């Protein structure tokens, strides 16, 4: 679903879909950061 369609319809369902993808993206980024930190700490230890 595209953002332009969402803004035209103005439905909460669209916003929840967008929000879900943002959360999913954020969680993937957080996992990647945690992995890189663990790698650095294991090398430093």
N, C-alpha and C positions, 0 to 999 in steps of 0.2 A: 504494500500500500504506500502510495506516495504522499509526501507532505502537502502538496497542493490539493490533493483530494481531501485530505483530512481537514485543512483549513476551510475548504468550501463546505464540507458537511458539518464540521464543528462537533463531531461526536466524541464523547469521553472514551469510547472504545479505541479510537485512533490514538488518543493520547496515551492510553495504557499500553498499546502496542509499541509506540515510540519509546515510552519509559522503560518497558521490558528490554528492548534492544540496548538502551543506554546502560541499564543495570548489568546485562549480560556482558557487554563490552568492558565495563568497569571491572567486573569480577575477573575476566580473563586477564586484564592488565594487572590487577592486584596479584594474581597468581604468578604472573611472569616476574613481577618485582620481587616477590617472596623467594622465588627460585634463584634469581640473580643474587639476592642478598645471602642466601644459604650457600651459594657457590663461592662467594667472596669470603665468607666467614670460615668455610672449610679450608680454603687455601691459606688464609691468615693464621688459622689455628695450628 
